[in-house]
């Protein structure tokens, strides 16, 4: 029963995540304003959740852990800013595909910082992802805008900061994830308040509804579903279900905005997603029984 419920929670979380680009673009707001309101509404939602779970106790988190959560929050906010800025430049589909190079960022950190072994299988998946990236970069026309390459760079930057947040989250083992998320969105609110257009706030009920949805549903509810699923599911199944997210994002981009990938973009995006799946799930095309990459998603993908 737990596995079935966890699968449903993870599926719902990834579907929600896959629609975020649609809401970001529909809001019509600047990237800074979108992230600020997402953090503010998300903080309110997560504060109520943490209160209901009784997490506001001194024995739940230490001062050092709060400091690490703040660092993770800075990385998460940078991740959101860059990813949301990539959407209108490279399209939601391409930005999402490029963003899914996150596992390779984590592998790179492991090799550079922790002297982890770079196996033949990891090199194979890295090479496939790189080939896919070259295909996407070469396909400059079609659905993409004039800032296509800038959008790809922003999506890569977002993946980089996600990897940093994931590394920090590993140091926070034992801290309730909802509390970590609350600290992160509070950090985002404080970081962006001086930069957000608070003197000219959004107008119109639809805009406020979109911003509220980004904070309450795409942040608060997302964390509940994601971490509920992670607690119930094995790592391999969590990793497999996480690829619902890019599929939904590509479909949303097609249905909502009519963005169709050309053949080179399709091949490139497919190569990246297959390589990311292979890395995440520990597929070994070159040798059997090679160890899978450890870990589960440390925070919402977008």
C-alpha positions in Angstrom: 0.0 0.0 0.0 2.8 2.4 0.9 4.5 1.7 -2.5 1.3 2.4 -4.4 0.7 5.6 -2.4 4.3 6.7 -2.9 4.1 6.1 -6.6 0.9 8.2 -6.8 2.5 11.0 -4.8 5.7 11.0 -6.9 3.7 10.9 -10.1 1.6 13.9 -9.0 4.7 15.8 -7.9 6.3 15.4 -11.2 3.2 16.3 -13.2 3.0 19.5 -11.1 6.6 20.2 -11.7 6.2 19.7 -15.4 3.6 22.5 -15.6 5.6 25.2 -13.8 7.1 26.7 -17.0 3.5 27.3 -18.3 2.6 29.2 -15.1 5.8 31.2 -15.2 5.2 32.4 -18.7 1.5 33.0 -18.2 2.2 35.2 -15.2 3.7 37.9 -17.5 5.9 39.0 -14.6 9.7 39.4 -14.5 11.7 36.4 -13.4 12.7 38.1 -10.1 9.1 39.0 -9.3 7.9 35.4 -10.1 10.5 33.8 -7.9 9.9 36.4 -5.1 6.1 35.7 -5.0 6.7 32.0 -5.3 9.0 32.1 -2.2 6.6 34.3 -0.3 3.5 32.2 -0.9 5.5 29.1 -0.5 6.9 30.3 2.9 3.4 30.9 4.2 2.2 27.4 3.0 5.3 25.6 4.4 5.2 27.5 7.7 1.6 26.2 8.3 2.8 22.7 7.4 5.7 22.8 9.7 3.5 24.2 12.5 1.0 21.4 12.0 3.8 18.8 12.1 5.3 20.3 15.3 8.6 21.1 13.7 9.2 24.4 15.4 11.3 23.0 18.2 14.9 23.6 19.2 15.8 20.0 19.1 14.8 19.6 15.4 17.7 21.6 13.8 21.0 22.9 15.0 22.6 26.3 14.2 25.1 24.7 11.8 22.3 22.9 10.0 20.4 26.2 9.6 23.5 27.7 8.1 23.8 24.9 5.6 20.1 25.2 4.8 20.6 28.9 4.1 23.4 28.1 1.6 21.2 25.5 0.0 18.4 28.2 -0.2 20.7 30.6 -2.0 21.5 27.8 -4.5 17.9 26.9 -5.0 16.9 30.5 -5.6 19.7 31.0 -8.1 18.5 27.7 -9.7 14.9 29.0 -10.1 16.0 32.4 -11.4 18.2 30.9 -14.1 15.7 28.2 -15.1 12.8 30.6 -15.4 14.9 33.0 -17.4 15.8 30.1 -19.8 12.1 29.3 -20.6 11.3 32.2 -22.9 14.8 32.1 -24.5 15.2 28.5 -25.4 11.6 27.2 -24.9 10.3 25.2 -22.0 11.1 21.9 -23.8 14.8 22.6 -24.5 15.4 24.4 -21.2 14.0 21.4 -19.3 16.0 18.9 -21.3 19.2 20.8 -20.8 18.3 21.2 -17.1 18.3 17.4 -16.8 22.1 17.4 -17.0 21.9 17.7 -13.2 23.1 14.1 -12.6 26.3 14.9 -14.5 26.9 18.0 -12.4 26.7 15.8 -9.3 29.1 13.3 -10.7 31.5 16.1 -11.5 31.3 17.4 -8.0 31.9 13.8 -6.7 35.0 13.4 -8.8 36.5 16.9 -8.0 35.5 17.2 -4.3 35.3 13.7 -3.0 37.7 11.8 -5.3 34.9 9.5 -6.5 35.7 7.0 -9.3 34.6 7.9 -12.8 33.6 4.6 -14.2 33.3 3.5 -17.8 29.5 3.6 -17.7 29.4 7.1 -16.3 31.8 8.2 -19.0 29.5 6.6 -21.6 26.4 8.4 -20.3 28.3 11.7 -20.0 29.4 11.3 -23.6 25.9 10.6 -24.8 24.6 13.7 -22.9 27.4 15.8 -24.4 26.5 14.6 -27.9 22.8 15.5 -27.2 23.9 18.9 -26.0 25.9 19.5 -29.2 22.8 18.6 -31.2 20.7 21.1 -29.3 23.3 23.8 -29.7 23.5 23.3 -33.4 19.7 23.5 -33.8 19.6 27.3 -33.4 16.4 28.0 -35.4 12.9 26.6 -35.4 11.0 27.0 -32.1 13.8 28.9 -30.3 14.0 32.6 -29.9 17.0 35.0 -30.6 18.5 34.3 -27.2 18.6 30.5 -27.8 22.2 30.0 -26.7 21.8 32.3 -23.7 18.8 30.2 -22.7 20.8 27.0 -23.0 23.6 28.5 -20.8 21.0 29.6 -18.2 19.5 26.1 -18.1 23.0 24.7 -17.6 23.6 27.2 -14.8 20.3 26.2 -13.2 21.4 22.6 -13.2 24.7 23.6 -11.6 23.0 25.3 -8.7 20.6 22.5 -8.3 23.6 20.1 -7.9 25.0 22.4 -5.2 21.7 22.4 -3.4 21.6 18.6 -3.6 25.1 18.3 -2.1 24.1 20.6 0.7 20.9 18.6 1.3 23.0 15.5 1.8 24.7 17.2 4.7 21.2 17.8 6.3 20.3 14.2 6.7 17.9 13.8 9.6 16.5 17.3 9.3 12.8 17.3 8.4 12.7 18.2 4.6 9.7 20.5 5.0 11.7 22.6 7.5 14.6 22.7 5.0 12.2 23.9 2.3 10.8 26.5 4.6 14.2 27.9 5.3 15.0 27.9 1.6 12.0 29.9 0.6 12.4 32.4 3.5 16.0 32.9 2.2 14.6 33.5 -1.3 12.0 36.0 0.0 14.7 38.0 1.9 17.1 37.8 -1.0 14.7 39.1 -3.6 12.6 41.6 -1.6 15.0 44.5 -2.4 15.0 43.5 -6.2 11.3 42.7 -6.6 8.9 45.4 -8.0 7.0 45.8 -4.7 6.3 49.5 -5.5 4.3 48.3 -8.5 2.8 44.9 -7.4 1.0 42.7 -9.9 -2.6 43.6 -10.8 -5.5 41.4 -11.8 -7.0 38.4 -10.2 -5.6 36.0 -12.8 -2.0 37.1 -12.2 -2.4 36.8 -8.4 -4.0 33.3 -8.9 -1.0 32.2 -11.0 1.5 33.5 -8.5 -0.4 32.0 -5.6 -0.5 28.6 -7.5 3.3 28.8 -8.0 3.8 29.3 -4.3 1.1 27.1 -2.8 0.9 24.2 -5.3 4.3 24.2 -7.1 6.2 24.8 -3.9 4.2 23.8 -0.7 2.2 20.9 -2.1 5.1 19.8 -4.3 7.3 19.4 -1.2 4.7 17.4 0.6 4.1 15.0 -2.3 7.8 14.7 -3.3 9.2 14.0 0.2 6.2 11.8 1.0 7.1 9.7 -2.0 10.8 9.6 -1.3 10.1 8.1 2.2 8.0 5.3 0.7 9.7 4.3 -2.5 13.1 2.7 -3.3 15.6 4.9 -4.9 15.4 3.2 -8.3 11.7 3.8 -8.6 12.0 7.4 -7.4 14.6 8.0 -10.0 12.5 6.4 -12.7 9.3 8.3 -11.9 11.3 11.6 -11.8 11.5 11.5 -15.6 7.8 12.1 -15.8 8.7 15.7 -15.2 10.5 16.5 -18.5 8.0 14.5 -20.5 5.1 16.6 -19.1 7.1 19.8 -19.6 7.7 19.0 -23.3 4.0 18.1 -23.8 2.9 21.3 -22.0 5.2 23.3 -24.2 3.6 21.7 -27.3 0.0 21.9 -26.3 0.1 25.4 -24.5 2.5 27.2 -26.8 2.7 25.2 -30.0 6.5 24.7 -29.6 7.5 21.8 -31.8 11.1 20.5 -31.6 12.9 20.0 -34.9 14.5 16.6 -35.6 17.9 17.6 -34.3 16.5 19.1 -31.1 14.4 16.0 -30.6 17.4 13.7 -30.9 19.5 16.0 -28.7 16.8 16.2 -26.0 16.2 12.5 -26.2 19.9 11.7 -25.8 20.2 13.9 -22.7 17.1 12.4 -21.1 18.2 8.8 -21.8 21.7 9.6 -20.5 20.3 11.2 -17.4 18.0 8.2 -16.8 21.0 5.8 -17.3 23.1 7.8 -14.8 20.3 8.1 -12.2 19.1 4.5 -12.4 22.6 3.0 -12.7 22.2 1.4 -16.1 25.5 -0.3 -17.2 25.7 -0.6 -20.9 29.4 -1.5 -20.8 29.5 -3.8 -17.8 26.9 -5.6 -15.6 26.4 -5.1 -11.9 28.2 -1.7 -11.9 27.0 0.3 -8.8 24.3 2.8 -9.3 24.8 6.4 -8.5 23.5 6.8 -4.9 21.0 9.4 -3.7 17.5 10.6 -4.5 16.2 14.0 -5.5 17.2 16.4 -2.7 14.7 19.1 -3.7 12.1 19.8 -6.3 13.5 19.9 -9.8 12.0 23.3 -10.6 
